[in-house]
Amino acid sequence: MELQPFVTSLGSWSAGKGPLNRKLGRAIERAIASGVVSPGVRLPAERALAKALAVSRATVVNAYAFLADDGWLESRRGSGTYVRREARPRTALAPRVPSASPLFGLMTHDRDLIDLGLGTPYAINLRRELFTLTREQESALLQDRMYYPLGLAVLRQAIAKRLTAIGLKTSEEQVLVTCGAQQAISLIASVYLQRGDAVLIEDPTYFGAIEAFRATGARVTSVPVGPEGVAPSVLRDRIAATAPRLIYLTPTYQNPTGAVMPAAARRAISKLSKEFGVPVIDDASLSDIVLEGSPPPPIAAHGDHEGILT
C-alpha cells in the first residue's frame, strides 16, 4: 500500500494517553477491521512509516510485532510485512481457568481452617422459609417455558431496587444476573480484553480475577493497595504508564486487606475512568460483610457515565 494513503487511513492515531506503539498498533488494527486496509496488502516499510509519522523506528517495529502476535500481520523474509489474508476482528478468547490453577488447590473443606485465599464464609444459619417458594410462585415457574439470558425479571427488579436504595440509581435493564462474581469477571474480561492488552489490578488482590484476565492473554500489571485502598493519584500514574484496557478494583472490604476506599477517592476514580476512557470493574461482592453500619455506595454512584461495571 502506498505510504501516504496508509498514513491517512490511521486518522488521529496518536491522540489520547498511552504508549505510542500501542496507539499506532490499534489504529492499524482499526483500519484493517474496517476494510480501509485490505487483507494481503503489503504495509509500508518500518523506516519509511516512522519518518512519515515522526516517530522512532522502534515504535513502528513494536506496533507491527504487536499486530503480528494478534494474528493481523505476517512478516515475509526479504519481502516485508503484510496484512494476513485471513485477518479479521479477533473474537475474545473464552475465559477458562487452567486445570493447574491454584484456585482448585485452595478449595478446602476443612472447617477448622480460615481460608483467606477464597474469602468466602460457610453458610449462615438463615431461616429455611426464606429460601422456599410459595405454591403460587412454584406453579408460575413450572408453567413458564422461556429462557432468561439476563436473569429472571423479578430478581433483576429486586437487585435494581436494592442498588438504588444504597445510592446507585439502577433500572432493571442495567442488571445482568450471573452465577457469582467469578463468572461476572470472566464475562467482562472476554468482552473487553484481547491478547496483549494491559489490565490494571490491585496488589494484593483476589487471584480468581487474575486467572480470568490471564486466560484472555492480557498483560496483568498492578497498583498498590494502601490503608484506604488504591490512591487515585497513583492510579492515574499507572494508567498513563500502561494504557490499560480495563481496571479491576475491590473498593469495599478489599480482598484480602479489608481496606475501604473513602468517598472522595471513589469520586476521583470515577472521573479518571471517564477522562481516560478506561472501564473500571467495581467488585462489590464482599461489600455486605460488615460488622456495623452500612457499606459506602459503589464507585458508580459518584459519576454520571457508563464506564463503571459494578
C-alpha positions as CSV (number, residue, x, y, z in Angstrom):
1,M,0.0,0.0,0.0
2,E,1.3,3.5,-0.8
3,L,2.7,5.4,2.2
4,Q,0.5,8.5,2.2
5,P,-2.9,6.7,1.8
6,F,-1.8,4.4,4.6
7,V,-0.9,7.3,6.9
8,T,-4.2,8.9,6.1
9,S,-6.1,5.7,7.0
10,L,-4.7,5.9,10.5
11,G,-6.5,9.2,11.3
12,S,-5.6,10.9,14.6
13,W,-3.8,7.8,15.8
14,S,-1.5,9.5,18.4
15,A,-4.3,11.2,20.3
16,G,-5.0,10.2,23.9
17,K,-2.9,8.6,26.6
18,G,-0.7,5.5,26.4
19,P,2.5,4.3,24.6
20,L,2.8,5.3,21.0
21,N,3.5,1.8,19.8
22,R,0.2,0.6,21.3
23,K,-1.8,3.5,19.9
24,L,-0.3,3.0,16.5
25,G,-1.0,-0.7,16.6
26,R,-4.6,-0.2,17.5
27,A,-5.0,2.4,14.7
28,I,-3.7,-0.1,12.1
29,E,-5.9,-2.7,13.6
30,R,-9.0,-0.5,13.2
31,A,-8.0,0.3,9.6
32,I,-7.8,-3.4,8.8
33,A,-11.0,-4.3,10.7
34,S,-13.0,-1.6,8.9
35,G,-11.7,-2.7,5.5
36,V,-9.8,0.5,4.7
37,V,-6.6,-1.6,4.6
38,S,-7.3,-4.9,2.7
39,P,-6.1,-8.4,3.5
40,G,-3.0,-9.3,1.6
41,V,-1.7,-5.7,1.3
42,R,1.9,-5.0,2.0
43,L,2.4,-2.4,4.7
44,P,4.9,0.5,4.4
45,A,8.5,-0.3,5.4
46,E,9.2,0.4,9.1
47,R,11.8,3.1,8.5
48,A,9.6,4.9,5.9
49,L,6.5,4.8,8.1
50,A,8.5,6.0,11.1
51,K,9.7,9.0,9.2
52,A,6.2,9.8,7.9
53,L,4.8,9.7,11.4
54,A,7.7,11.4,13.0
55,V,8.3,8.6,15.5
56,S,11.2,6.3,16.1
57,R,11.6,3.1,14.0
58,A,11.3,1.1,17.3
59,T,7.7,2.4,17.7
60,V,6.7,1.0,14.3
61,V,8.6,-2.2,14.8
62,N,6.8,-2.8,18.1
63,A,3.4,-1.9,16.7
64,Y,3.9,-4.4,13.8
65,A,5.1,-7.0,16.3
66,F,2.0,-6.4,18.5
67,L,-0.3,-6.9,15.5
68,A,1.6,-10.0,14.3
69,D,1.2,-11.6,17.7
70,D,-2.5,-10.9,17.5
71,G,-2.8,-12.5,14.0
72,W,-3.3,-9.4,12.0
73,L,0.0,-9.2,10.2
74,E,2.7,-11.6,9.0
75,S,6.4,-10.9,8.1
76,R,7.8,-12.5,4.9
77,R,11.6,-12.7,4.9
78,G,13.1,-10.3,2.4
79,S,9.7,-9.1,1.3
80,G,8.2,-7.0,4.1
81,T,5.2,-7.0,6.4
82,Y,1.7,-8.0,5.0
83,V,-1.9,-8.0,6.3
84,R,-2.8,-11.6,6.7
85,R,-5.4,-12.8,4.1
86,E,-7.5,-14.3,6.8
87,A,-7.2,-11.2,9.0
88,R,-10.5,-10.4,10.7
89,P,-11.6,-8.9,14.0
90,R,-10.5,-11.2,16.8
91,T,-13.2,-12.8,18.9
92,A,-12.1,-12.7,22.6
93,L,-10.9,-16.0,23.9
94,A,-13.4,-17.9,26.0
95,P,-12.4,-17.4,29.7
96,R,-11.1,-20.5,31.3
97,V,-9.4,-21.5,34.5
98,P,-6.4,-23.8,33.8
99,S,-6.5,-27.1,35.5
100,A,-3.3,-26.3,37.2
101,S,-4.7,-23.2,38.7
102,P,-4.2,-22.7,42.5
103,L,-7.9,-21.8,42.5
104,F,-8.7,-25.5,42.8
105,G,-5.9,-26.4,45.2
106,L,-7.2,-23.9,47.8
107,M,-10.8,-25.1,47.8
108,T,-10.6,-26.8,51.1
109,H,-13.4,-28.4,53.1
110,D,-11.6,-28.2,56.4
111,R,-13.9,-26.2,58.7
112,D,-11.1,-25.6,61.2
113,L,-9.2,-23.6,58.6
114,I,-9.8,-19.9,57.9
115,D,-9.2,-19.7,54.2
116,L,-8.2,-16.2,53.2
117,G,-7.5,-17.4,49.7
118,L,-11.2,-17.7,48.9
119,G,-12.5,-15.2,51.3
120,T,-16.0,-16.8,51.5
121,P,-17.8,-17.8,54.7
122,Y,-19.7,-21.0,55.2
123,A,-23.5,-20.8,55.1
124,I,-25.1,-18.6,57.6
125,N,-28.0,-20.1,59.6
126,L,-30.9,-18.3,57.9
127,R,-34.5,-19.4,58.2
128,R,-35.3,-22.1,55.6
129,E,-38.6,-20.4,54.7
130,L,-36.6,-17.5,53.2
131,F,-35.5,-19.9,50.5
132,T,-38.8,-21.7,50.0
133,L,-41.2,-20.8,47.1
134,T,-44.8,-20.4,47.8
135,R,-47.2,-22.7,45.9
136,E,-48.2,-19.8,43.6
137,Q,-44.5,-19.0,42.8
138,E,-43.7,-22.6,42.2
139,S,-46.7,-23.0,39.9
140,A,-45.8,-19.9,37.9
141,L,-42.2,-21.0,37.3
142,L,-43.2,-24.6,36.3
143,Q,-45.6,-23.2,33.7
144,D,-43.0,-20.8,32.3
145,R,-41.1,-22.3,29.4
146,M,-39.0,-19.2,28.5
147,Y,-35.3,-18.6,28.8
148,Y,-34.0,-15.6,30.7
149,P,-30.4,-14.9,29.5
150,L,-30.2,-11.7,31.6
151,G,-31.8,-13.3,34.6
152,L,-35.3,-13.7,36.0
153,A,-37.2,-10.4,35.7
154,V,-38.4,-10.3,39.3
155,L,-34.8,-10.9,40.5
156,R,-33.4,-8.1,38.3
157,Q,-36.0,-5.8,39.6
158,A,-35.1,-6.7,43.2
159,I,-31.4,-6.1,42.5
160,A,-32.1,-2.8,40.8
161,K,-34.3,-1.7,43.8
162,R,-31.6,-2.7,46.3
163,L,-28.8,-0.9,44.4
164,T,-30.9,2.2,44.1
165,A,-31.6,2.1,47.9
166,I,-27.8,2.2,48.6
167,G,-27.2,5.2,46.4
168,L,-26.7,3.8,42.9
169,K,-29.8,4.6,40.8
170,T,-30.4,1.5,38.8
171,S,-33.0,0.2,36.4
172,E,-33.9,-3.5,35.6
173,E,-32.4,-3.1,32.1
174,Q,-29.0,-2.3,33.7
175,V,-28.8,-5.6,35.6
176,L,-27.3,-8.9,34.4
177,V,-27.6,-11.9,36.7
178,T,-24.6,-14.2,36.8
179,C,-23.6,-17.2,38.8
180,G,-21.4,-15.1,41.1
181,A,-18.6,-12.6,40.9
182,Q,-16.2,-15.0,39.2
183,Q,-18.5,-15.5,36.2
184,A,-19.1,-11.8,36.0
185,I,-15.3,-11.0,36.0
186,S,-14.7,-13.7,33.3
187,L,-17.5,-12.3,31.2
188,I,-16.3,-8.8,31.4
189,A,-12.7,-9.9,30.6
190,S,-13.9,-11.8,27.5
191,V,-15.8,-8.7,26.3
192,Y,-13.1,-6.0,26.9
193,L,-9.7,-7.8,26.6
194,Q,-7.7,-9.3,23.8
195,R,-4.3,-10.9,23.8
196,G,-1.6,-8.4,24.8
197,D,-3.9,-5.8,26.3
198,A,-3.0,-4.4,29.7
199,V,-5.3,-4.7,32.7
200,L,-4.6,-2.9,36.0
201,I,-5.3,-4.8,39.2
202,E,-4.7,-4.2,42.9
203,D,-1.7,-5.6,44.7
204,P,-2.7,-7.8,46.6
205,T,-6.0,-8.9,45.0
206,Y,-8.4,-11.8,44.5
207,F,-6.4,-14.3,42.5
208,G,-9.5,-15.7,40.7
209,A,-9.7,-12.3,38.9
210,I,-6.0,-12.7,37.9
211,E,-6.8,-16.1,36.4
212,A,-9.7,-14.7,34.4
213,F,-7.6,-11.9,32.9
214,R,-4.7,-14.1,32.1
215,A,-7.0,-16.6,30.3
216,T,-7.7,-13.9,27.7
217,G,-3.9,-13.4,27.1
218,A,-3.9,-10.0,28.8
219,R,-0.9,-8.5,30.5
220,V,-1.6,-8.0,34.2
221,T,0.0,-5.0,35.9
222,S,-0.6,-3.8,39.4
223,V,-1.2,-0.7,41.6
224,P,-0.5,-1.0,45.4
225,V,-3.3,-1.1,48.0
226,G,-2.9,1.2,51.0
227,P,-4.9,1.6,54.2
228,E,-7.7,3.2,52.3
229,G,-7.4,1.1,49.1
230,V,-5.9,2.4,45.9
231,A,-4.8,6.0,45.8
232,P,-6.3,7.9,42.8
233,S,-3.0,9.8,42.2
234,V,-1.1,6.5,42.0
235,L,-3.8,5.0,39.8
236,R,-3.6,8.0,37.4
237,D,0.2,7.5,37.0
238,R,-0.3,3.8,36.3
239,I,-3.0,4.5,33.7
240,A,-0.7,6.9,31.9
241,A,2.2,4.4,32.1
242,T,0.4,1.3,31.0
243,A,-2.6,2.4,28.9
244,P,-4.8,-0.3,30.3
245,R,-8.0,-1.6,28.6
246,L,-9.6,-2.5,31.9
247,I,-9.1,-1.8,35.7
248,Y,-10.2,-4.1,38.4
249,L,-10.8,-2.8,42.0
250,T,-12.4,-4.0,45.2
251,P,-13.0,-0.7,47.0
252,T,-15.3,-2.0,49.7
253,Y,-13.6,-4.5,52.1
254,Q,-10.8,-5.1,49.7
255,N,-9.8,-8.8,49.3
256,P,-7.6,-9.7,51.2
257,T,-6.7,-6.5,53.1
258,G,-10.2,-5.4,54.1
259,A,-9.4,-1.7,53.2
260,V,-12.4,0.6,52.5
261,M,-11.9,3.3,49.9
262,P,-13.3,6.7,51.0
263,A,-16.0,8.6,49.0
264,A,-13.6,11.2,47.8
265,A,-11.3,8.5,46.2
266,R,-14.3,6.8,44.6
267,R,-15.4,10.1,43.1
268,A,-11.8,10.7,41.8
269,I,-11.6,7.2,40.3
270,S,-15.0,7.7,38.5
271,K,-13.5,10.9,36.9
272,L,-10.3,9.0,35.9
273,S,-12.4,6.3,34.2
274,K,-14.3,9.0,32.2
275,E,-11.2,11.0,31.4
276,F,-9.1,8.1,30.1
277,G,-12.0,6.1,28.7
278,V,-11.0,3.0,30.7
279,P,-13.8,0.8,32.1
280,V,-13.5,0.0,35.8
281,I,-14.8,-3.2,37.5
282,D,-16.0,-2.4,41.0
283,D,-16.1,-5.8,42.6
284,A,-18.6,-5.3,45.4
285,S,-19.1,-9.0,46.2
286,L,-17.8,-8.5,49.8
287,S,-19.5,-5.2,50.5
288,D,-22.2,-6.7,52.7
289,I,-19.7,-8.4,55.1
290,V,-19.9,-5.5,57.5
291,L,-19.8,-5.7,61.3
292,E,-21.6,-2.4,62.0
293,G,-23.2,0.4,60.0
294,S,-23.6,0.0,56.2
295,P,-21.1,-0.2,53.3
296,P,-20.5,3.0,51.3
297,P,-22.1,3.4,47.9
298,P,-20.2,1.8,45.0
299,I,-17.9,3.9,42.7
300,A,-20.7,4.2,40.0
301,A,-22.8,6.2,42.5
302,H,-20.2,9.0,42.2
303,G,-20.4,9.6,38.4
304,D,-22.7,10.0,35.5
305,H,-21.1,7.8,32.9
306,E,-21.3,4.2,31.9
307,G,-17.6,3.2,32.4
308,I,-18.1,1.6,35.8
309,L,-19.2,-2.1,36.0
310,T,-20.4,-2.9,39.5
